[in-house]
Amino acid sequence: MEYNDQIKNRVKRMEGQLRGILKMMEENKDCKDVITQLSAVRSAVDRTVGVIVSSNLVECVLDAEQKGEDTDQLIKEAVNLLVKSR
């Protein structure tokens, strides 16, 4: 799978958020604020996992259909990846 700039930018944004959280911790900011930011990063990670899995699933299913292969296993693997990511 090729990761496009949009997906890479999502990860870079998360990286920036994590650096910001670390700075908040070093500055002894309120725990509620730290937790709020950590929750935002977790949400961003979850959404990014979903985007990557769904994009990859579409590519794999289309490729398998062109080859006349069964797609059931691909779908099961994608669902397992999503479940495992939580």
C-alpha positions as CSV (number, residue, x, y, z in Angstrom):
1,M,0.0,0.0,0.0
2,E,1.2,3.5,-0.8
3,Y,0.7,6.0,2.0
4,N,-0.4,9.3,0.6
5,D,0.5,12.8,1.9
6,Q,-2.9,13.1,3.7
7,I,-2.2,10.0,5.8
8,K,1.4,11.1,6.5
9,N,0.2,14.5,7.5
10,R,-2.2,13.0,10.0
11,V,0.8,11.1,11.6
12,K,2.9,14.3,11.6
13,R,0.0,16.1,13.3
14,M,-0.1,13.4,16.0
15,E,3.6,13.6,16.4
16,G,3.3,17.4,17.1
17,Q,0.4,16.7,19.6
18,L,2.6,14.2,21.4
19,R,5.5,16.6,21.6
20,G,3.1,19.2,23.0
21,I,1.8,16.7,25.6
22,L,5.4,16.0,26.7
23,K,6.0,19.7,27.0
24,M,2.8,20.1,29.1
25,M,4.1,17.3,31.4
26,E,7.5,18.9,31.7
27,E,5.8,22.2,32.7
28,N,3.6,20.3,35.2
29,K,0.4,21.4,33.5
30,D,-3.0,20.2,35.0
31,C,-3.6,16.5,34.5
32,K,-7.0,17.2,33.1
33,D,-5.5,19.1,30.2
34,V,-2.9,16.4,29.6
35,I,-5.6,13.7,29.6
36,T,-7.7,15.8,27.2
37,Q,-4.8,16.0,24.8
38,L,-3.9,12.3,25.2
39,S,-7.5,11.4,24.4
40,A,-7.3,13.6,21.3
41,V,-4.2,11.8,20.1
42,R,-5.8,8.4,20.7
43,S,-8.8,9.5,18.7
44,A,-6.6,10.6,15.9
45,V,-4.7,7.3,15.9
46,D,-8.0,5.3,15.8
47,R,-9.2,7.4,12.9
48,T,-5.9,6.9,11.0
49,V,-6.0,3.2,11.6
50,G,-9.5,3.1,10.1
51,V,-8.4,5.1,7.1
52,I,-5.4,2.9,6.4
53,V,-7.3,-0.4,6.9
54,S,-10.2,0.7,4.7
55,S,-8.0,2.1,2.0
56,N,-5.9,-1.1,1.9
57,L,-9.0,-3.2,2.0
58,V,-10.4,-1.5,-1.1
59,E,-7.2,-2.0,-2.9
60,C,-6.9,-5.6,-2.0
61,V,-10.5,-6.5,-2.7
62,L,-10.4,-4.8,-6.2
63,D,-7.1,-6.6,-6.9
64,A,-8.5,-10.0,-5.8
65,E,-11.7,-9.5,-7.8
66,Q,-9.7,-8.8,-10.9
67,K,-7.8,-12.0,-10.3
68,G,-11.1,-13.9,-9.6
69,E,-10.0,-14.7,-6.1
70,D,-12.2,-15.0,-3.0
71,T,-12.4,-11.8,-0.9
72,D,-13.8,-13.2,2.3
73,Q,-10.5,-13.8,3.9
74,L,-9.3,-10.2,3.1
75,I,-12.4,-8.8,4.7
76,K,-11.9,-11.0,7.8
77,E,-8.3,-9.8,8.1
78,A,-9.3,-6.2,7.8
79,V,-11.9,-6.6,10.5
80,N,-9.3,-8.3,12.7
81,L,-6.9,-5.5,12.2
82,L,-9.5,-3.0,13.3
83,V,-10.5,-5.0,16.4
84,K,-6.9,-5.6,17.3
85,S,-6.2,-1.8,17.1
86,R,-8.7,-1.2,19.9
